[in-house]
Amino acid sequence: MVDYLEAYAARFDLPIRTQTRVDRLSRRGDHYRVEAGDRQFEAEQVVVAMSSYQRGRIPPFATRLHPETMQLHAGEYRNPSQLREGSVLVVGVGNSGAEIAVEVAGSGHKTWVSGRDVGQIPFRIGGLPGRLFLERLVFRFVFHRLLTLDTVFGRRAHLARAHRAVPLIRTRSPDLARAGTERVPRVVGVRDGLPLLADGRSFAVANVIWCTGFDPGFTLIDLPVLRDDGTPVHDRGVVAGEPGLHFVGLRFLYAASSEMIHGVGRDAEHVAERVAARAYGFGAVEAPRPSLPASANA
């Protein structure tokens, strides 16, 4: 993938700016202004190609843990060498939490995992059932064709995914048990500087890894396009209220596959067609459908 992107940039001589962080996106007259440190750029159109997972979400009470407790979010975690000697509490047992917990336990740390059971798929993804069922049926048909915002099933799934975690896929409950992790109730707060569990227990740990999800991280966008939860209002990546502003790579931008390579490719093609139509005045641009209610797009 990296080789392809580098070759693509070289083939079309794209003026890419690496090591450049955008601080603010705003409008100036008929143009958008992008501020990145001491640099400023103006453009008639902007494509925000960020995912929905930019800023790690950590509960506010985490600041009350003992200062000597090492705290990391899953987005910051790379390997067990980052951790202090001693026990580890992994908060959140979705796919990231489960994989991190197994690795940490395997490195010799006493490891507890906290969080509700999100379920798991009933087979190993590396076997024939996984290749046939997941890759061909689920990813290529169900996620890509059936679960879209154009279908009743897709709109229901879109609402449900806002409140439901993805079941365990690669690392499953038996793997956690074999690794020697111990499951405890969810963390509900802090007492005397220690993690407080739902059953009233608190205990000392040297490390806490927060696998508690992400926020969109779109606070850099200084335009009236964000809902109260920080997600942008759009139709298939096209923002009706700010002509020329587009999004790609969002969770369920159009389908359940929008977070996957084959799904984001279709979304990018759709947005590129709208960008070209606006820039060069060719092709019909469909009128955006009315946006779903804010609660439906959370």
Secondary structure, DSSP 8 states (H G I E B T S, - for coil): -HHHHHHHHHHTT-----S----EEEEETTEEEEEETTEEEEES-EEE---S--EE---GGGGGS-TTSEEEETTT---GGGS-SS-EEEE--SHHHHHHHHHHHHTT--EEEES----B-SS-TTSHHIIIIIIIIIIIIIIIIISBTTSHHHHHHHHHHTT----B-SS-HHHHHHTT-EEE--EEEEETTEEEETTS-B---SEEEE---EE---TTB-STTB-TTS-B--BTTB-TTSTTEEE-S-TTSSBGGGGSHHHHHHHHHHHHHHHHHHHH--S----------GGGG-
